[in-house]
Amino acid sequence: MKKFITVFTLLFILATVGVIANADYYSSYTPLKYGMQNAEVKNLENDLKSLGYFSSTVSDFFGTVTKQSVINYQRNNGLSADGIVGHATAREIKIDRVVARAKSYQGVPYVWGGTSPSGFDCSGFVHYTFLKNGITIPRTTDALYTVGKQIAKSILKPGDLVFFTTYKPGPSHVGIYVGNKQFIHASSGAGKIVLAHLDNSYFASRYIGSRRIIR
């Protein structure tokens, strides 16, 4: 009985928290650096390769090529170029992967209730994009509005979520901020995944807040 209560309590806590990062180098407190050999090095190299920073054969060893790739990435993203993947570097890579994947779905049809690349609604698109990058978040817009950290519009960073009130009061539409006052979202009006501008009169008048999931 006691074991059942413990398991039930754990599941309740996980459900309440709402944001669960899978075990990877982003969520780990152990930095990746030269000489290490493990599965997370392989994940890192795959991510760097997808972002155009790693051109060698992917392995699980953090060698000189991996270190230089990390340094190049850090320099291009205003990070301390030490070749060590601590949380700041891992976070930036995670954000870039989320934004890159989100942009890869441009043109996918809008489908009410859609949760896959065959068709998305706004929250289905956000949920799927983060899930494919190892981050589990709620499925619906109103639930998404309760997770992560609330932030001001003036300090938005790529990967943050932006919310609007559209067809009903409260948070009823959500997109992913990609920088330069732009966000990507599943638009029912356009009928597909598109980029939009926060200063657009429609969205500017309906904006109600932002949340930071990747911290």
LUMSEMI-873402 format. One record per residue (C-alpha): x, y, z. Coordinates in steps of 0.1 Angstrom, whole numbers, padded with zeros to 4 digits, always signed. Layout:
XYZ...
***
This chain:
+0000+0000+0000+0028+0024+0009+0046+0016-0024+0014+0024-0043+0010+0057-0026+0046+0066-0033+0043+0058-0070+0010+0077-0072+0025+0107-0056+0054+0108-0080+0031+0106-0110+0010+0134-0096+0040+0156-0091+0052+0150-0127+0018+0158-0140+0016+0189-0120+0050+0202-0130+0040+0199-0166+0075+0204-0181+0097+0173-0181+0131+0174-0199+0142+0140-0210+0176+0128-0196+0201+0145-0220+0230+0169-0219+0206+0198-0217+0190+0186-0185+0222+0172-0170+0243+0191-0145+0274+0174-0158+0292+0194-0185+0305+0177-0217+0341+0183-0225+0372+0170-0242+0381+0133-0235+0346+0122-0224+0329+0092-0240+0292+0085-0235+0259+0086-0253+0253+0123-0246+0284+0132-0266+0268+0114-0295+0236+0134-0290+0256+0166-0289+0274+0158-0321+0241+0149-0338+0227+0183-0327+0257+0202-0338+0256+0184-0372+0220+0193-0377+0229+0229-0371+0258+0228-0395+0287+0228-0370+0299+0192-0371+0308+0175-0404+0327+0144-0392+0313+0109-0384+0292+0110-0353+0306+0090-0324+0303+0089-0286+0338+0104-0281+0344+0141-0274+0376+0146-0293+0394+0176-0309+0369+0179-0338+0340+0180-0314+0357+0206-0292+0364+0228-0322+0328+0225-0333+0316+0235-0299+0340+0265-0299+0328+0276-0333+0292+0273-0321+0299+0293-0290+0317+0321-0309+0288+0325-0333+0263+0327-0305+0280+0351-0281+0290+0324-0256+0322+0318-0237+0343+0299-0263+0359+0273-0240+0348+0242-0259+0329+0229-0228+0292+0222-0231+0278+0235-0198+0242+0245-0193+0244+0279-0211+0258+0262-0243+0234+0232-0240+0205+0256-0236+0214+0276-0266+0218+0244-0287+0184+0232-0275+0168+0265-0284+0183+0264-0319+0171+0229-0324+0135+0238-0313+0135+0268-0336+0150+0249-0366+0124+0221-0362+0096+0246-0359+0106+0263-0391+0109+0230-0409+0071+0226-0405+0063+0258-0424+0036+0251-0449+0021+0221-0430-0017+0223-0431-0037+0237-0402-0060+0210-0388-0082+0216-0358-0070+0191-0331-0040+0182-0353-0009+0169-0335+0014+0156-0363+0032+0168-0394+0001+0157-0414-0017+0186-0398-0014+0208-0367-0035+0232-0346-0016+0259-0327-0010+0240-0294-0005+0207-0312+0023+0223-0332+0040+0237-0301+0036+0205-0282+0049+0183-0310+0079+0206-0317+0091+0206-0281+0084+0168-0277+0107+0161-0307+0134+0179-0288+0130+0160-0256+0108+0184-0237+0073+0173-0227+0048+0201-0222+0010+0202-0220-0011+0197-0251-0036+0226-0248-0030+0264-0250-0046+0272-0217-0024+0245-0199+0007+0258-0217+0000+0292-0203+0006+0279-0168+0040+0263-0173+0075+0276-0175+0084+0312-0164+0063+0342-0172+0084+0368-0190+0079+0403-0203+0075+0409-0241+0105+0432-0240+0129+0403-0231+0116+0376-0254+0142+0352-0267+0139+0325-0294+0121+0294-0281+0098+0313-0258+0060+0309-0262+0038+0338-0271+0001+0338-0263-0030+0356-0277-0067+0358-0270-0086+0351-0302-0118+0332-0305-0125+0331-0268-0114+0350-0237-0080+0340-0221-0052+0322-0238-0066+0306-0270-0037+0308-0294+0000+0301-0290+0032+0303-0311+0069+0300-0308+0090+0331-0308+0119+0329-0333+0135+0363-0329+0133+0398-0346+0097+0402-0333+0086+0371-0353+0069+0340-0342+0059+0308-0359+0024+0293-0354-0003+0272-0369-0026+0298-0384-0063+0289-0390-0066+0320-0412-0036+0311-0434-0045+0274-0432-0009+0264-0425+0022+0269-0404+0035+0304-0410+0057+0331-0396+0040+0362-0382+0051+0395-0367+0042+0405-0332+0037+0441-0344+0010+0430-0368-0021+0449-0357-0042+0417-0352-0017+0400-0330-0005+0432-0312-0040+0439-0300-0046+0403-0289-0012+0395-0272-0017+0386-0235+0017+0372-0224+0047+0350-0229+0063+0320-0211+0099+0307-0211+0100+0269-0212+0137+0264-0219+0157+0278-0190
***
